[in-house]
Amino acid sequence: KHGPLQLQPPDRVLQLEHVYGYRGHDCGRNARFVQTIEDVRDKARPKWGGEVVYHVGKIGVVYDTKEAGPGQEAGVQRYFEEHKGEISCLDVSPDGIKVATGETGGSTVLVWRMRDLAVL
């Protein structure tokens, strides 16, 4: 026998830790490697790599490929979570600053800054 129905939300909040996978079966050219300006100009602390931006489901993923330094974690992902529908296309501006992602059906295109994931 069950107790009374509980209509209160749980006291826990789910938090995305890591995205696995890649949407490649029906999309093309939807992953981009971007070497940031700081990486190119910082001669005193040269870094290998940059960031890869791609999408899975409704999430835009920015994956940091740089090697971890002291006290840093390697392979960190950041998430653009502003889409309501599934993302089906992606492009990056030539300067590597802005990203455009579009939803399936062509109803919504969002332009956002890769550095801080802010919608422009």
N, C-alpha and C positions, 0 to 999 in steps of 0.2 A: 504494500500500500504506500502511495506517495503522499507527501505533505502538500500543503497549499501551493498553488502556482505562484512562482516568484516573477514579478514583472520588473524588477530592478536590474539595471545593467551590471555586468560583472565588475569587480573591483580591479581587474587586470586590463592592460592595454597591450595589444599585439604590436610589435615593432619589427619592421623589415630588417633582417641582418645581412642577407646576401641574395643576389639574384643569380639563378642558374639557368642556362639556356640562351637561346638566340632565335629570333624569328627569321628564318632564311628560306622556308619552303615556298613562300609565295611573294617574297619581296626581293628586290635587288638593290645593291649599292646602299645598304642601310646600316653600315658600320663605318665609322671614320676614325682615323688616327690623327690626333692634333698634338703638335709639339708647341707648348706654350712659349710666349715671348720671354718669360723669365728663364726658362730652360736654355734658350738660345743665347741670351745676353749674359748669363751668370758664369763668367769665365773662372772666377775664383772657386766656385763649387759646381763644376759641370755635373749634369745629371743625365743618365741614360733614360730615354723613353719620353713619355708624355702621357696623354690620356686617350682612351678609346671611348667614343660615344656610340651607343646602339640602343635598341629598344626590344622589350619583351612584354607582351600583353599591353597594359595601359601605362607602363613605366618606361621612362627614358633613363638609361644607365650611363653614368660617366665613371669609367674604370681607370684608376691611376696606375700606370705601368712602371712608374719610377721605382728604383731600388730603395728600400727603406734605409733611412739614416739612423743615427743613435736615437733610441726612444721612439721611433716611428714604426708604424705597421705597413707592411707591403701589401699591394693588391687591394687597396681601399676602393669601395664603390660609393657613389653618391647617387641619389634618386630624384628624378623629376617626376612628380606625381600629380600633375594638374589635369591630366586628360580624364575624361569621363568614359570615352570609348577606346577600343583597342587601336594602338598606333600601327599604321601600315607603311609610313614613309618618313624619311629623315634626311636632312641635309645640314651642312655646316658652312657658315660664311667663309670666304677666302682667308680672312684674318684669324679664323679660329675662335672668334669671340661669341658669335651667336649661333644657335641651333634652331632649326625649324622642324617641327614634328607634326604630322597630319594623321587624323583618325580615319579608320576604314569608312568608306562611303563618301569621303571628301567633304564632310560637313564642318569640320573644325581643323584649323591649322594654328598652332601656337608657336610663337617665336620667343626664345628664352636665352638668357646669358649662361654660358657653360660654367663660368667661374663660381657663381652663387646660386644658380638654378632659378633666378628671378624671371618672371614673365615680363616681356617688354611691351 
